[in-house]
Amino acid sequence: MTSELEKKIPDIREQMEKETAESLQRAGLKAGEVERWEDGFRTRDKPDTFEWWYFDAEFDDGGNTVVTFNTSPLTHPKGPLRPSLLLIMKSPEGKKVRLIPEFKAEELSSGAEGCDVRLGANYARGDLERYELHVEVESYAADLVYTRNAPSWRPGSGISYSGRDKGNYFGWVVPIPYGTVEGTVVFEGEKRQVKGTCYHDHNWGNVSPGLTIDHWYWGRAHVGDFTVIFVEMVTRHIPGLGSLKLHTFLLARGDDILTDDGLPLSLVTSDFKDGPGGKSYPTKLDFEWRGEEGSAALSIRNPEMIESIDMLQGTPRWERPLVHLVASPYYYDFNADLELTVDLKGVRAAERGRALYELMMLK
């Protein structure tokens, strides 16, 4: 029996395609093609904005790094720029460190033609295919080269607009959905050669997602020949509609994108567990994609919490108790077991591996 939602899908898709075409034209983007300038400084000379360039790497020796160049806090974009660098490192032995040095506005620079962002002595630069990353904080450092191995991607225009005049926006592009990385890492003064796999994306906007989004799940994986990105955003309560679930999905095999249609994606979560900050998280996540051309499913199990962050850390100390009266935004990051099954466009496969995913709670 056809559900009411399934009956509405053709109309929903037609409206989404119209809005995507308008959004592409407004932003000067090409459908289905990511250009180098899209990874440049998107909010330069625009007041009350935030922007970040995110890089992570998983090394063959068991260590990892996460580096984010931030122009202003996501939860507090109003006012002058307040740049910061997030550096998270894990050693092969499992020791972890998280550092968030802050910088003066004049220590931030970035080009508009492509990724060329600098915070003090730290920088990231590249052209979609290859990136060079250098960070140095206290007794920790990294010099890494990222190489793309899956096509650069964005969902539609990658930009969501809101407000009557569409003056509010939140953007996302993924220059490296999956790649290889090599270079050197210094952990507590000890230098080592590394190689492994990597990911890079880029976000920007002028309105905190917490005003409209309650929480989201975002994750990625590369198993077998498949690259996967999966997202579910749940809106705050909308009068007359309740909370809406918005989905984004990429499934690629090698350089071939099998689908990036998020509309048929659904998520079921279960077996919740208490976590830091008075929050909770599911230990079982089941994503299912089912369309006219076939299906795909992701079963995520046994999550290991890598990181938990109070998102008000970038807010002035005197202001935090006031904000906590109405919101307590928290971020969880996980590594988990993944089982991927694909039966789509003549491609049939079953793969097992690992997935990295996050739960961002904005309320």
C-alpha positions as CSV (number, residue, x, y, z in Angstrom):
1,M,0.0,0.0,0.0
2,T,1.3,3.4,-0.9
3,S,1.8,5.7,2.1
4,E,0.6,9.4,2.1
5,L,4.3,10.5,2.1
6,E,5.1,8.4,-1.0
7,K,2.1,9.9,-2.8
8,K,3.5,13.4,-2.1
9,I,7.1,12.6,-3.2
10,P,6.7,13.6,-6.9
11,D,5.4,17.0,-5.8
12,I,8.1,17.4,-3.1
13,R,10.8,16.5,-5.6
14,E,9.4,19.0,-8.2
15,Q,9.5,21.8,-5.6
16,M,13.0,20.8,-4.4
17,E,14.3,20.8,-8.0
18,K,12.8,24.2,-8.6
19,E,14.4,25.6,-5.4
20,T,17.7,24.0,-6.2
21,A,17.8,25.6,-9.7
22,E,17.0,29.0,-8.2
23,S,19.7,28.5,-5.5
24,L,22.3,27.5,-8.1
25,Q,21.6,30.6,-10.2
26,R,21.7,32.9,-7.1
27,A,25.1,31.5,-6.0
28,G,26.6,31.3,-9.5
29,L,27.1,27.5,-9.3
30,K,27.1,24.8,-11.9
31,A,24.8,21.8,-11.4
32,G,26.7,18.6,-10.5
33,E,30.2,20.3,-10.7
34,V,32.3,21.7,-7.8
35,E,34.7,24.4,-8.8
36,R,37.9,25.4,-7.0
37,W,36.6,28.9,-5.9
38,E,33.8,27.1,-3.9
39,D,36.4,26.2,-1.3
40,G,37.6,29.8,-0.9
41,F,36.6,32.4,1.6
42,R,32.8,32.6,1.1
43,T,32.0,35.2,3.8
44,R,34.8,37.6,3.3
45,D,33.7,41.2,4.0
46,K,30.3,40.0,5.1
47,P,29.3,40.9,8.7
48,D,27.9,38.6,11.4
49,T,29.0,35.4,9.7
50,F,30.9,32.2,10.5
51,E,32.9,29.9,8.4
52,W,35.1,26.8,8.9
53,W,37.4,24.5,6.9
54,Y,37.4,21.0,8.4
55,F,40.1,18.3,7.8
56,D,40.4,14.9,9.4
57,A,42.8,12.0,8.9
58,E,42.8,8.4,10.1
59,F,46.3,6.9,10.1
60,D,47.4,3.3,9.5
61,D,49.3,3.3,12.9
62,G,46.0,3.9,14.8
63,G,46.5,7.6,15.4
64,N,44.3,10.4,14.0
65,T,44.0,14.2,13.6
66,V,41.1,16.6,13.3
67,V,41.9,20.2,12.3
68,T,39.3,23.0,11.9
69,F,40.0,26.6,10.9
70,N,37.2,28.8,12.3
71,T,36.5,32.5,11.5
72,S,33.9,32.8,14.4
73,P,32.0,30.5,16.7
74,L,29.1,28.6,15.0
75,T,26.8,29.3,18.0
76,H,27.7,33.0,18.3
77,P,28.4,34.5,14.8
78,K,27.3,38.1,15.5
79,G,29.9,40.8,15.9
80,P,33.5,41.0,14.8
81,L,35.5,37.9,13.7
82,R,36.9,35.7,16.5
83,P,39.1,33.2,14.7
84,S,40.2,29.9,16.4
85,L,41.9,26.7,15.5
86,L,40.6,23.3,16.7
87,L,43.2,20.6,16.9
88,I,42.3,17.1,18.1
89,M,45.0,14.4,18.0
90,K,45.2,10.8,19.1
91,S,48.5,8.9,19.4
92,P,48.9,5.3,18.2
93,E,48.8,4.4,21.9
94,G,45.4,6.0,22.4
95,K,46.5,9.2,24.2
96,K,44.3,12.2,23.2
97,V,44.6,16.0,23.2
98,R,42.2,18.8,22.2
99,L,43.4,22.3,21.8
100,I,41.5,25.4,20.7
101,P,43.9,28.4,20.4
102,E,42.3,31.7,19.6
103,F,43.7,34.4,17.2
104,K,43.4,38.0,16.5
105,A,41.2,39.0,13.5
106,E,44.3,40.3,11.7
107,E,46.0,36.9,12.0
108,L,43.3,35.4,9.8
109,S,43.7,35.5,6.0
110,S,42.2,33.5,3.2
111,G,41.8,33.7,-0.6
112,A,38.6,33.8,-2.5
113,E,39.8,31.8,-5.5
114,G,40.3,28.6,-3.6
115,C,41.3,27.1,-0.2
116,D,44.2,29.2,1.1
117,V,43.4,29.9,4.7
118,R,45.9,30.9,7.4
119,L,45.7,31.4,11.1
120,G,49.0,32.7,12.4
121,A,51.6,30.1,11.4
122,N,48.9,27.5,10.6
123,Y,47.6,27.1,7.1
124,A,45.6,24.9,4.7
125,R,45.8,25.3,0.9
126,G,44.7,23.3,-2.0
127,D,42.8,23.0,-5.3
128,L,40.2,20.3,-4.7
129,E,42.5,17.5,-5.8
130,R,45.5,18.1,-3.4
131,Y,45.8,20.0,-0.2
132,E,48.7,20.9,2.1
133,L,48.1,21.3,5.8
134,H,50.4,22.7,8.5
135,V,49.5,23.2,12.2
136,E,51.7,23.8,15.2
137,V,50.3,24.2,18.7
138,E,52.4,23.8,21.8
139,S,54.2,20.4,21.5
140,Y,51.9,19.2,18.7
141,A,52.2,19.7,15.0
142,A,51.3,18.2,11.6
143,D,52.5,18.6,8.1
144,L,50.1,16.6,5.9
145,V,49.3,16.2,2.2
146,Y,45.7,15.3,1.4
147,T,44.9,13.7,-2.0
148,R,41.3,13.3,-3.3
149,N,40.2,9.8,-4.3
150,A,36.4,10.4,-4.7
151,P,34.7,13.2,-6.7
152,S,34.2,16.6,-5.0
153,W,30.5,17.0,-4.1
154,R,27.8,19.2,-2.7
155,P,24.1,18.4,-2.4
156,G,22.4,20.6,-5.0
157,S,23.6,24.1,-4.4
158,G,24.9,23.1,-1.0
159,I,23.2,26.3,0.4
160,S,20.1,26.4,2.5
161,Y,18.3,29.7,2.6
162,S,15.7,30.9,5.2
163,G,13.8,34.0,6.1
164,R,11.2,35.8,3.9
165,D,13.9,37.5,1.9
166,K,16.1,34.4,1.9
167,G,18.7,36.6,3.7
168,N,19.8,33.8,6.1
169,Y,21.9,31.0,4.7
170,F,24.0,28.0,5.7
171,G,26.4,26.4,3.1
172,W,28.3,23.2,2.7
173,V,30.6,21.7,0.1
174,V,32.8,18.6,0.3
175,P,36.0,18.9,-1.7
176,I,37.3,15.5,-0.5
177,P,34.6,13.0,0.4
178,Y,37.4,10.4,0.6
179,G,41.1,10.6,0.0
180,T,44.6,9.5,1.1
181,V,46.9,11.4,3.4
182,E,50.6,11.2,4.2
183,G,53.2,13.4,6.0
184,T,54.5,13.9,9.5
185,V,52.8,14.4,12.9
186,V,54.4,15.6,16.2
187,F,52.7,14.4,19.4
188,E,54.1,15.7,22.6
189,G,57.3,16.6,20.9
190,E,57.8,13.2,19.2
191,K,57.7,13.2,15.4
192,R,56.6,10.3,13.3
193,Q,55.8,9.6,9.6
194,V,52.2,8.8,8.9
195,K,49.9,7.7,6.1
196,G,46.2,6.9,5.9
197,T,42.8,8.1,4.8
198,C,41.2,11.5,5.0
199,Y,38.2,13.8,4.5
200,H,37.7,17.6,4.0
201,D,34.6,19.7,4.0
202,H,33.8,23.4,4.3
203,N,30.8,25.3,5.9
204,W,29.7,28.9,6.2
205,G,26.7,30.9,7.0
206,N,25.2,34.0,8.8
207,V,22.7,32.4,11.1
208,S,23.3,29.9,13.9
209,P,21.7,26.6,12.9
210,G,20.4,26.4,16.5
211,L,17.7,28.9,15.7
212,T,16.0,26.3,13.3
213,I,17.7,22.9,13.9
214,D,17.1,20.8,17.0
215,H,19.8,18.2,16.2
216,W,21.5,16.4,13.4
217,Y,23.4,13.2,12.6
218,W,26.2,13.5,10.1
219,G,28.6,10.8,9.1
220,R,30.8,9.3,6.4
221,A,32.5,6.1,5.6
222,H,34.6,4.4,2.9
223,V,34.2,0.6,2.8
224,G,35.3,-1.6,-0.1
225,D,35.0,0.6,-3.2
226,F,32.1,2.7,-1.8
227,T,32.2,6.2,-0.3
228,V,29.1,7.2,1.7
229,I,28.0,10.5,3.3
230,F,24.7,10.5,5.3
231,V,22.9,13.3,7.1
232,E,19.6,13.6,9.0
233,M,18.7,17.1,10.3
234,V,15.7,17.5,12.6
235,T,14.2,20.9,12.8
236,R,12.8,22.6,15.9
237,H,9.1,22.4,16.4
238,I,7.2,24.2,13.6
239,P,3.6,25.3,14.5
240,G,1.2,23.2,12.5
241,L,3.9,20.9,11.2
242,G,5.9,19.6,14.2
243,S,9.5,18.7,13.6
244,L,10.7,17.9,10.1
245,K,13.4,15.5,9.1
246,L,15.7,16.6,6.3
247,H,18.1,14.1,4.7
248,T,21.2,14.3,2.6
249,F,22.9,11.3,1.0
250,L,25.9,10.5,-1.2
251,L,26.7,7.0,-2.4
252,A,29.6,6.6,-4.8
253,R,31.6,3.7,-6.1
254,G,35.0,4.9,-7.1
255,D,34.5,8.0,-9.3
256,D,30.9,7.1,-10.1
257,I,28.1,8.7,-8.0
258,L,25.4,6.1,-7.7
259,T,23.0,8.5,-6.1
260,D,23.0,11.8,-4.2
261,D,19.2,12.0,-3.8
262,G,18.5,12.4,-0.1
263,L,14.7,12.3,-0.3
264,P,14.3,8.5,-0.1
265,L,16.6,8.3,3.0
266,S,15.2,7.4,6.4
267,L,16.8,6.8,9.8
268,V,15.7,4.7,12.8
269,T,17.6,5.1,16.1
270,S,17.3,2.9,19.2
271,D,19.0,1.7,22.4
272,F,19.9,5.1,23.8
273,K,22.6,5.6,26.3
274,D,23.4,8.5,28.7
275,G,26.3,10.8,27.6
276,P,28.2,13.9,28.8
277,G,26.4,17.2,29.4
278,G,23.2,15.5,30.5
279,K,22.5,14.3,26.9
280,S,21.9,10.8,25.5
281,Y,22.7,9.1,22.2
282,P,21.6,6.0,20.3
283,T,23.9,2.9,20.1
284,K,22.0,1.6,17.0
285,L,21.4,3.7,13.9
286,D,19.8,2.2,10.8
287,F,19.7,4.3,7.6
288,E,17.7,3.0,4.7
289,W,17.6,4.4,1.1
290,R,14.8,3.1,-1.1
291,G,14.0,4.5,-4.6
292,E,12.8,3.4,-8.0
293,E,16.3,2.2,-9.0
294,G,17.0,0.1,-6.0
295,S,18.0,0.4,-2.4
296,A,20.9,0.8,0.1
297,A,21.1,0.3,3.8
298,L,23.6,1.3,6.5
299,S,23.6,-0.4,9.9
300,I,25.8,1.4,12.5
301,R,26.6,-0.4,15.7
302,N,29.0,-0.4,18.7
303,P,29.7,3.4,18.7
304,E,32.9,4.5,20.5
305,M,32.8,8.1,21.6
306,I,35.8,9.9,20.3
307,E,35.0,13.4,21.5
308,S,32.4,15.4,23.4
309,I,32.4,19.2,23.3
310,D,30.3,21.8,25.1
311,M,29.5,24.2,22.2
312,L,29.3,27.2,24.5
313,Q,33.1,27.1,25.0
314,G,33.5,29.9,22.5
315,T,31.0,32.1,24.3
316,P,32.3,34.7,26.8
317,R,32.3,33.1,30.3
318,W,29.9,35.6,31.8
319,E,27.4,34.8,29.1
320,R,27.3,31.1,29.3
321,P,25.0,30.7,32.3
322,L,22.4,33.0,30.6
323,V,22.6,30.9,27.4
324,H,22.3,27.7,29.3
325,L,18.9,28.8,30.6
326,V,17.4,28.4,27.1
327,A,19.9,26.0,25.3
328,S,22.7,23.5,26.1
329,P,24.3,22.8,22.7
330,Y,26.6,19.7,22.7
331,Y,28.6,17.8,20.2
332,Y,29.4,14.1,20.2
333,D,31.8,12.4,17.7
334,F,31.9,8.7,17.2
335,N,33.7,5.8,15.5
336,A,31.5,2.7,14.9
337,D,31.1,-0.6,13.1
338,L,29.3,-0.2,9.8
339,E,27.5,-2.7,7.5
340,L,26.6,-1.4,4.1
341,T,24.4,-3.3,1.6
342,V,23.8,-2.0,-1.9
343,D,21.3,-3.1,-4.6
344,L,21.2,-0.1,-6.9
345,K,21.5,0.5,-10.6
346,G,22.8,-3.1,-11.2
347,V,25.4,-2.8,-8.4
348,R,25.0,-5.4,-5.7
349,A,27.4,-5.5,-2.7
350,A,27.7,-6.1,1.0
351,E,30.6,-4.5,2.8
352,R,31.7,-4.2,6.4
353,G,34.0,-1.5,7.9
354,R,34.1,1.6,10.1
355,A,32.1,4.8,10.0
356,L,32.8,8.2,11.6
357,Y,29.8,10.2,12.5
358,E,28.6,13.0,14.8
359,L,25.6,14.0,16.8
360,M,25.2,17.7,17.1
361,M,22.6,18.8,19.6
362,L,21.7,22.5,19.4
363,K,18.9,22.8,21.9
